[in-house]
Amino acid sequence: MNNIYHLKRSLGLGLAALLLAGCLSCPREHEEAMVAALPRLTTAVQGAALYSMPPVPDNQLAAMALKARPDLARIFQGYPILVRRDGTNVVVLVCSPDGTHALYEDTSRTPDKVDTLWCEQKPAHPAQFTPAPPQPTTTPMKEKP
C-alpha cells in the first residue's frame, strides 16, 4: 500500500515538473517564432502600404497584412502591432500583450533581420517607435545670373 502511495506521488510530481517545464519553454519558442516571422510581417505590411488602393491609414496596415497572411496572424495573435510609414518604407513595432512596452522593432529597410530586440533591454522599452533618423537636407541650386 505504501509503495502505491509513493508511486502515485512520484508520478504526480513528475507530471507537474513536465507541465511546468513545458510552460516555461513555450514563451521562448513563441518568441523565436515571432522573431523569425517578423521580417515576413514587415514585408507584408510594406506591400499593403505601397499597393493598397485607396491608401490605408497606418493604424490599419498591420490588420490588413495579417488578414492576407493567416500564418502570420496566428503567430502574432494577442500582440498589438503598431506601424509607422517612413517614406516608401515602414517600421513595425510589436508590443507586449498589454500594449505597455515594445518587444520588437523592424524596418523594411533591412529585410533580412529584425532591427531591435527590445525584449532583451532592461528596463523595458515603452511602446514607442525609435525616432526616425534625420533626413538629409538639400539646398536648392542657385541659378546663374
N, C-alpha and C positions, 0 to 999 in steps of 0.2 A: 504494500500500500504506500509506503514511504517512497519507494522508487517511482511509482506512478506520479506522485505529487512533484517530485524533483524533475521528472521528465517533462511534465506539463509546464512547470515553472521555467525550465530551461528553454523549451520551445517558445513559450510566450515572450521571454526576454530576447531570444534570438530573433523572433519575428519583429518585435519592437525595434531592435537595433537595425534590422534590414530596412524597415519602413523609414526610420529616422535617417539612415544613410541615403536612401533613395530621395527623400525630400530635400536633403541638403545638396544633393548633386543636381537636382532638377534646375534650380535657378542658374547655376553655372552653365549647364548645357543650353538653356534658353538664351543666356547672354551671348554665348558663342554663335548660336543660330542667328540672333539679331545682328551681330557684327558681320557675319558672313553675308546676310541678306541686305544690309543697309545700302551698299553701293547699287544693288539692283533696284531698290526702292527709290534712291536718289535719281537714277536714270529714268525710271517710270514717271516720277514727279516732273523732271525736266521735260520729258516728252509731252506731258499734259500741259505744262506751262507754255511750251513753244507751239503746239499744234492744236490746241482746243479752240474751237470757234463756236460761239463768241468767246473771247478770253474769259478765263475763270479767275476769280479772286484768290489771292494767296491762301486764305483760310479754308478753301475748298479743294485745293490741288491734291493734298495727300489722300483725301477721301476718294477723289476721282481716280487717282492712280491705283489705290488699293481695291477699288471696285473692279477694275480691269485685271487685277492680279490677285486672285483668291489665295494663291500660295503665300504671297507676302502678307495678305490680310490676316491669315492665321498666325503668322509669326509675331506680328506687331499688335495683335488684338489686346486691348486693355491699356495700351501705352499712348498717351496723347502725342501727336506729331505736329510740329509747327513747321511752316515753310516760309522762306523769305526769298524773293527774287533778287538777283544781283546781276543786272544786265540780262544777258541770254542764259546765265547760269542760275541755279537755285541752291539754297542752303536748307538742309533738312535737320531739324532738331528733334530727337526722340527724348521724351521726358519720362520721369518716373510715373508709375500708375496714378499717383495722386496729383500729378502735374506741378509739383513744387520745385523739382530740380531736374537738371539736364543729365541724361545718361550718355548720349552720343550726338556728335555734330558732324555732318558730312556735307561737302560741297561738290557740285557736279564738275568742278574744275579738275578734281583728282579722282577719276572713275575707278581706279584700282585699289583704293584703300579708304578706310574710314579716317577722317581727318583728326577728330578729337574724341578720345575716350574719357568723357567727363566722369564716368562712374568710378574711375580709378583715382580721382582727385579728392583730397581731403582738405578742407571741408567741402561738402557737396556744392557743386556749381548751381546757381539759381537757373530756372528755366528761361534763360535769355540767350539770344544769339551773341556770338563773339562779334565785336564791332567789325564792320567791313573795312578792309584796308583802304587807305585813301586812294582815290583815282588820280592818275597823272593829269596834270593840267597842261593845257597847251595855250600858248599865246598866239593870237592871230598875227599873221604876217602883215607887215606894213607895205602898202603899195608904194612903188617908186614914183616920185613926182614927175 
